Amino acid sequence: MEQSVTPRLPLPSWGMNLAGFGMLIALVLTVFFWQMTTVDNDLQRNTLGRSRMMAMIIEENLANAALAETTIDTVTTSFLRDKARFVDYLNTIDPLQPEELSALTRETGLLGIELVRQDGFVIGGSAEWLPKQQGCDLAPNQVHYDRDQQTALLIYTGTETQVRCIRVGLDARAILQLRLKTALPALLVNLSRLPGIHYVRLEKTEIAADEDPVRLVTQGEKQTAEARLAIPMGTLVVGLDAANHYKRIEQLRRQFLLFATLLLLLGLFFSWILYHSQQADLARTRRFERLLAKEHEAASLGRATATIAHEVRNPLNAISMGLQRLSLESSHLDPEQQHLMVAMKEAVHRAGAIITELQRFTRKLEPRLQPVLPDQLLRSILSLYQQRCAEDRIEVTLTGKETTAIEADPDLLAELLENLLKNSIEAQPNGGFIQIKFTLVAQGMELTMTNGGCVLSAEDVARLGEPYFTTKVRGTGLGLALCRRIAEAHGGDLRFTVDRQRQQLMVRVILPGKARHHSVQRRETGPDGTGGQQT
């Protein structure tokens, strides 16, 4: 079978025009990505720079805070030690009494002074200023702070043998408040309050080797550029305001979309003009080529079919008649010979059926339109296959809301319906189902026939309805192709839909024409035409 081959044409002018505009859009896209990369690099550089500056500020402030804390502790310790030495000196001259210690406390501005003797007896005023009942076990000559009581305590070991230690207390609220304000948590909070900074925190986790130093984080309506730096105290996490970065990115995107859309619309417009100017000529040429190809193919196939029918059918008839005579006159044949004759008869019958089907496919279809009831025609065909469906355990269901007549050729339509039904039955040798439904559509009447047992590949599904394509062992591949020709001869269409998951094949046949409604209402029917029965 010859096929017309359309020569490959060079790229048309409209395609070249569209390709040129496509190159311009690609150039704009390249510039856009370059700008995006530049903006991202600027964000990363600025974020890292500000984060390093923040780390230097934190380290410098912590160093200054540590120096101030050491200085304050030294001054406080020296002050309390001097007071304790003075009390020790007075006590060596004349043992001090509680009243004298209270007066001395008021004069020196201390919270309290207590003398602890060797036997554990305490000489002094009320001990409420102490955080708890203290002995002399704390490290001597060092200041000890109590954050709950807001006090500073120093234990001094006196020179007098009867006194075990001297406890001196000082109001340390101002000192502790200063230490709290200069501590790292307060510093991080104050830095987080600066304009353009969302948060500053210190983590104990280490930075992974493949982790990006800067990343963009969106929290609600806040856009943050988060930088992570390794410092001696851990990992410093700085979140900077990235709203301007997002605005710049969005501005670049809008500019790119606007410019690219303008170029695309211009390219499409000019290409559309060029395309339609060429398609008018190409369409006429292609229609003429397709028409010639179809006529040539049909003529060649018709001549080949006529030759095959003439040259092959006569020998087949002679062979068939000879086999019939042998079966009538040769009564002494043994069972093996009789079985051979039966097989030869079946082979001759199959060859004749193939020739007949080939003749039916190649004949010219000229529908003789008249009012036809498709559902009644289908029920009459189903009655012929009712016994076979029962033997093969195939359940057939015919549904529809009303009886409708269409303009069609009853013989060709019956041939189409029978071929589809036979194909659905043969596809399910182990039993299954066939669902048939008639529906009124805008084009006319739509028939859908669904059956199971469909295990076709994607390549086989695409070739359904092609002449001579079959998946059967003894099929000719002309049944579905003939159905498509009949549908197209009526001005309709035939389509296939495969559900691989359910292994189902659905055939849709659309027959156009003005439908004629009848008043006969019917329910879901089985193949025998009785309501609600199924085969």
Summary of the structure (lengths in Angstrom):
residues: 535
radius of gyration: 51.2
end to end distance: 42.8
largest distance: 161.4
contacts: 1499
relative contact order: 0.07
helix: 51%
strand: 22%
